[in-house]
Amino acid sequence: MNSIAHDVAAIARIDVVPKILEVMCRTTGMGFAAVARVTDEKWVACAVRDEIAFGLVPGGELELTTTICHEIRQSGQAVVIDNVAEDPLFANHHTPRLYGLQSYISVPIEYGGAFFGTLCAIDPRPAKLRDSQALAMFELFAQLIGGHLDAQERMARTEAALLDARETAELREQFIAVLGHDLRNPLASIDGGVRLLLKTPLNERAVTLAGLVQKSVRRAAELIDDVMDLARVRLGGGFHMERRGDSDLAGVLTHVVAELKTSHTDRRIEIDIALAEPVECDSRRVAQLLSNLLANALTHGSAQTPVRVRARAADGVFELSVANGGAPIPPAALRGLFQPFTRAAHRPHQEGLGLGLYIASEIARAHEGALTVASDAAETRFTFTMPSRAA
């Protein structure tokens, strides 16, 4: 894959980009928006929203010297034009004449300290851009896209380092520092920016889409948590565990179920918890285990049958299970189900890194317990069993 095709694919992997382009068009009233890869030789569309039949699709090219983006690449400065006919700098510019545009806004996208391309919008009609929040919104979204690209590159480098099997203390500390600091900080900045954007006047659709951006940020943070857990286990650090008697473990488990219900309102989740004795555990980690199992069941189970969560504590044993209907897990997949990244092998089109079940099994092991699975045509059931008292 050449470098331009690689960049187009990298933008395609950012699932929030189509929502960003829609917000841009809806908020400004402009009919065409795009993420463009701009080099010293090429202008290539990576993602497009076209409501004016401009004719570009992802991978499509424009002659570089016919674009204003070429000038933005050289200056590093955004360009905003309300009305080409009245703009002293662009009234006679060749780009508006060539493409028949009257309004234009474009901001640079950067990551890793380098220029990647632009986030831009055009329309054959004038638009009120300069005196609105449009430029701030475009800059925020450009930062979001640059942050995603940076995260992809860092994750790729990290995966390569892991595959080299350099399981040293220095690698572990560097890896965890990158995940815990270098990736979280941009996400926190983006989340704060979206919160600020939501305080400005937006139409209902734009508010909804901005909320979806926030959800994408939270999803990215969850992926970072998963990879940090993987690093701690595989690179020798292990889970940080605090086993103690939790008088409200039932409440903790119920809260996990309630959280997932809010994002799966069309699914039925049945919960049955009866803890006859205290359970000495790290309740935060047990909640994480349940969240991973329940999310897995909601994703892969049949929507026509309820997901059933059951917890029991009696006679020195704590048992937590999650069951769902649907097609059974193939025997070949069962054999490696609790290994990291196995999701990609048998469900290549599902989201995530395939770490949820692996992390759940490691949490079980850290509690001196075990996570098992049984799957047939009737149901698929994951069961976590551990001593209710620490040894």
JOFEN-V962806 format. One record per residue. N is the residue number from 1. RES is the residue in one letter. SS is DSSP state (@ for helix, = for strand, . for the rest). D_CENTER is the distance of its C-alpha to the mean C-alpha in whole Angstrom. Layout:
BEGIN
n: {N N}
res: {RES RES}
ss: {SS SS}
d_center: {D_CENTER D_CENTER}
END
This chain:
BEGIN
n: {1 2 3 4 5 6 7 8 9 10 11 12 13 14 15 16 17 18 19 20 21 22 23 24 25 26 27 28 29 30 31 32 33 34 35 36 37 38 39 40 41 42 43 44 45 46 47 48 49 50 51 52 53 54 55 56 57 58 59 60 61 62 63 64 65 66 67 68 69 70 71 72 73 74 75 76 77 78 79 80 81 82 83 84 85 86 87 88 89 90 91 92 93 94 95 96 97 98 99 100 101 102 103 104 105 106 107 108 109 110 111 112 113 114 115 116 117 118 119 120 121 122 123 124 125 126 127 128 129 130 131 132 133 134 135 136 137 138 139 140 141 142 143 144 145 146 147 148 149 150 151 152 153 154 155 156 157 158 159 160 161 162 163 164 165 166 167 168 169 170 171 172 173 174 175 176 177 178 179 180 181 182 183 184 185 186 187 188 189 190 191 192 193 194 195 196 197 198 199 200 201 202 203 204 205 206 207 208 209 210 211 212 213 214 215 216 217 218 219 220 221 222 223 224 225 226 227 228 229 230 231 232 233 234 235 236 237 238 239 240 241 242 243 244 245 246 247 248 249 250 251 252 253 254 255 256 257 258 259 260 261 262 263 264 265 266 267 268 269 270 271 272 273 274 275 276 277 278 279 280 281 282 283 284 285 286 287 288 289 290 291 292 293 294 295 296 297 298 299 300 301 302 303 304 305 306 307 308 309 310 311 312 313 314 315 316 317 318 319 320 321 322 323 324 325 326 327 328 329 330 331 332 333 334 335 336 337 338 339 340 341 342 343 344 345 346 347 348 349 350 351 352 353 354 355 356 357 358 359 360 361 362 363 364 365 366 367 368 369 370 371 372 373 374 375 376 377 378 379 380 381 382 383 384 385 386 387 388 389 390 391}
res: {M N S I A H D V A A I A R I D V V P K I L E V M C R T T G M G F A A V A R V T D E K W V A C A V R D E I A F G L V P G G E L E L T T T I C H E I R Q S G Q A V V I D N V A E D P L F A N H H T P R L Y G L Q S Y I S V P I E Y G G A F F G T L C A I D P R P A K L R D S Q A L A M F E L F A Q L I G G H L D A Q E R M A R T E A A L L D A R E T A E L R E Q F I A V L G H D L R N P L A S I D G G V R L L L K T P L N E R A V T L A G L V Q K S V R R A A E L I D D V M D L A R V R L G G G F H M E R R G D S D L A G V L T H V V A E L K T S H T D R R I E I D I A L A E P V E C D S R R V A Q L L S N L L A N A L T H G S A Q T P V R V R A R A A D G V F E L S V A N G G A P I P P A A L R G L F Q P F T R A A H R P H Q E G L G L G L Y I A S E I A R A H E G A L T V A S D A A E T R F T F T M P S R A A}
ss: {. . @ @ @ @ @ @ @ @ @ @ . . . . @ @ @ @ @ @ @ @ @ @ @ @ . . . = = = = = = = . . . . = = = = = = = = . . . . . . . . . . = = . @ @ @ . . @ @ @ @ @ @ @ . . . = = = . . @ @ @ . . . . . . . @ @ @ @ @ @ . . . = = = = = = = = = . . = = = = = = = = = = . . . . . . . . . . @ @ @ @ @ @ @ @ @ @ @ @ @ @ @ @ @ @ @ @ @ @ @ @ @ @ @ @ @ @ . . . . . @ @ @ @ @ @ @ @ @ @ @ @ @ @ @ @ @ @ @ @ @ @ @ @ @ @ @ @ @ @ . . . . . @ @ @ @ @ @ @ @ @ @ @ @ @ @ @ @ @ @ @ @ @ @ @ @ @ @ @ @ @ @ @ . . . . . . . . . = = . . . @ @ @ @ @ @ @ @ @ @ @ @ @ @ @ . . . . . = = = = = = = . . . . = = . @ @ @ @ @ @ @ @ @ @ @ @ @ @ @ @ @ @ . . . . . . = = = = = = = = . . = = = = = = = = . . . . . . @ @ @ @ @ . . . . . . . @ @ @ @ . . . . . . . . . @ @ @ @ @ @ @ @ @ @ @ . . . = = = = = = . . . . = = = = = = = = . . . .}
d_center: {24 25 23 23 22 19 18 18 16 13 13 13 10 8 8 8 11 14 13 14 17 18 18 20 23 23 24 26 28 27 27 25 22 20 18 21 22 25 27 31 32 29 27 24 22 19 17 20 21 25 27 30 30 30 30 27 24 21 23 26 28 30 33 32 35 35 32 31 28 31 32 29 28 32 32 28 29 27 30 30 33 34 37 38 41 42 40 42 40 39 41 43 40 40 36 36 40 38 35 37 34 35 32 30 27 25 23 22 19 19 17 19 22 23 23 20 22 21 20 23 25 28 31 34 35 35 32 32 30 32 32 29 26 25 25 23 20 20 20 17 15 16 15 11 12 14 11 9 12 13 10 11 14 15 13 15 18 17 17 21 22 21 23 26 27 27 27 29 29 28 25 23 24 23 19 19 20 17 14 16 17 16 12 12 15 13 10 13 15 13 12 16 17 15 17 20 20 20 23 25 26 24 25 23 21 19 19 17 15 14 13 11 9 10 8 5 6 7 4 4 7 8 7 10 12 12 13 15 17 18 19 21 23 23 24 27 26 25 24 25 27 29 31 33 34 32 34 31 29 30 28 25 25 25 23 20 21 22 18 17 19 18 15 17 20 22 22 25 25 28 28 32 32 35 36 39 39 37 34 34 30 27 26 22 22 23 21 18 20 21 17 16 19 19 15 16 20 18 16 19 22 24 23 27 28 27 25 27 26 30 31 34 36 39 42 40 37 33 32 28 27 25 26 25 27 27 27 28 26 28 30 29 25 27 28 25 23 22 22 18 17 19 17 16 20 21 18 17 15 13 9 8 11 14 14 15 18 19 18 20 23 23 23 26 28 28 29 32 31 30 27 28 28 30 29 32 32 33 30 27 27 26 28 28 31 32 36 35 37 36 39}
END
